[in-house]
Amino acid sequence: MAEPSLDALIDALKRLPGVGVKSAQRMAFHLLQHDREGAQRLANSLKSAVDNIRHCERCHTFTEGAVCSTCLDTSRDARLLCVVESPADQAALERTGSYRGVYFVLMGRLSPLDGVGAKDIGLAQLLERVADGTVEEVIVATNFTAEGEATAHVISEAMKARGLRVTRLARGVPIGSELEYVDLGTIAHALVDRR
């Protein structure tokens, strides 16, 4: 016997990355059977995030204000702009404590096979961001996947054409890895040894 509300919950949970039908069912059953308070808290948090979180006008990361706290931090070096694929990658770099510049978050990477082009990853916004005359060096910190490398190449060429110094994270980060899963020491060394 199908219950529409339960089916809708399971279907919603399946939208999360790496969650299939069985995992979604386990989560739904757990929340409804053992943690209704947690389920309500999750629902309220999701509603609040969807209603209040938007993109920063300067760096494109998630924020509740028009400009995020990182962009508003006057102690950061605005001459250094680190380009990352996602807010998770930005958070990983921030956890190292070794970078004090500003960011631009692409919210994706080039993937022609999936129909993701330069317009889809905010390249135009990135070009606007570096046009303010403050940025001197662009650190390309895309992931070391085929798509990340293609994205890095396109960004590097566009930045060099505008006379900016372009560096890339050092190869201390394993090829095929994603920043949010790399240990913090490796990320810190890659930042220090960038070229």
N, C-alpha and C positions, 0 to 999 in steps of 0.2 A: 504494500500500500504506500503510494507516494504521498509525501507531505510537501506541499508547495514551498512553504517557508524553509524547511530543512533542505530541500533540493536547491533553492536559491542561495542559501548559505554555502553549501558545498560547491556550487558552481562559482560563487564569488571567490572562495578560497583557492580554487583551481587556477585563478588568474595570477597567483603569486608564482615567481620563478621557481622551478624545481618541485612544484607541488602537483601531484597527480590526483586521480580520483580517490585512491585509498588513503593517501595522506590527508586530503581535504576532508574525507569522511571522519578520520580519526580526530582531527582538530575540531570539527563541528560537534561530534559526539562528546568529546572531552569538555568543551566549553559549556554545552547545554547540560551535561550530566554532573560535572564536578566543579565548574567555575563560572556560574552565571554572572557573578559580580565582575570577574575578569572579562567576560564576553561584553558586558555593558560598558566597561572601561575601554575596551578595544573599539567598540562601536563609536563611543563618544570621541575618542582620540582620532579615529579615522575621519569622522565628520568635521572635527575642528581643523585638522590638517588640510583637508580638501577645501574647506571654506576660507582658510587664512594663509596658506602657503602659496607663494608665487615666485617668479624669477626676479632676481636682483637686476636692476636696470643697468648696472655697470659690469658685473661679472657673470650673470646668468645663473648663478647657483640658487638654491632654495632659500627663501627668507620670508618673514612676515611683514617686513617694512618694504619701502620702495628700494632701499639700498641695504645690503647685508652688513653685519657688524664687522666683517673682515675689511670690506671696502671703506667703511667709516673709520677704521683704526688708523689714526694719523702716525702711529709709530712704525707702520709697515713701510717698506721701501717700494714706492710706486714706480720706480724705474725698472723693477723686475716683474715680469708678468709670466706666470706659469700657466700653461694651457693643459687642462686635463679633460678626460672624457665624461666624468660623472661626479656628482657630489660625494660619492663614496671614495673616489680616488683623491679628491680634495681633502677629505677627512683623514685618509691614510697619511698623506703628506703632512698635514697639520700635526698629527700625533707624533711625528718624528721630532718636532720642535726645532728642526734645522733649517727651516725656510721662513723668511720674514718678509717676502714680497707679497704681491697681490695675485689674483687668479682670474682666469676665464674658464668657465665650464661649458664644454661643447654640448653636453647632454646627448652624446652619441659619438659615432665614428663613421667614416666613409665605408660603405658596403654596397658596391654597385650590384652585386648579385641579389641583394635584398631591396634594391631600389632606393638606397640612402645615398644622396649626393651632398654636395657642398652646401646647398640651400637648407638642407634638413638638419645640419649640425651647427648652424649659427656662424658660419664662416663670415658672412657679411657683417654680423654684429661684432665679431672679433676684429675685423678690419677697421670698423668704426672706433672700436675701443683703443686700438694702437695709434689712431690718427691724432690723438690729443697732444702729441709732442712730449709727453712725460716718459713713456716707456722707451727704454734703451735696449733691453735684452728680453727676448721671448724664450722661455724655457719650455720646450715641447715635452710634455710628460704623458703622452698617450701610451697605451699599453703596447707591449711587444708581441702583438698578434699581427697577422697579415693586414687586417683592416686598420689597426693602430699605426702600423708602419706607413701604409698608404696615406693615412690622415696626416701623420707627421711630415711626410714629404710635401704634401700640398700646402700645409701651413708654413713649412720652412721656406718654400719657394715664394709664397706670397709675402712673407715677412722680409726676406732678403731683397725682394723687389722694392720694398719701401725703405731700404737702407738700415734695417734693424739687425742687431746681432742676434743670431739664433743659436741656441744650444739644445742639446738633447740629453735626457737622462743617460747616464753611463750604462754599459751593458752588465752591470752587476745585478740588475733585475733579470731573472731568467726569461729567455725567449718563450713566448706562449703564455706568460703569466699575466694576471690582472693585478693592478696595484693594491686593491683592497685586501688581497690574500697574501701579499708578500710581507715577510717579517720587517719590522721597523728598522732594524740595523741595516739591512740591505737597501731599503729606500733612502735612508740617511746617507749612506756611502754613495749611492747613485747620484744624489743631489750634489754632494760635495765634489765628486769626480766628473760632473757633467762637462760636455765638450761643445 
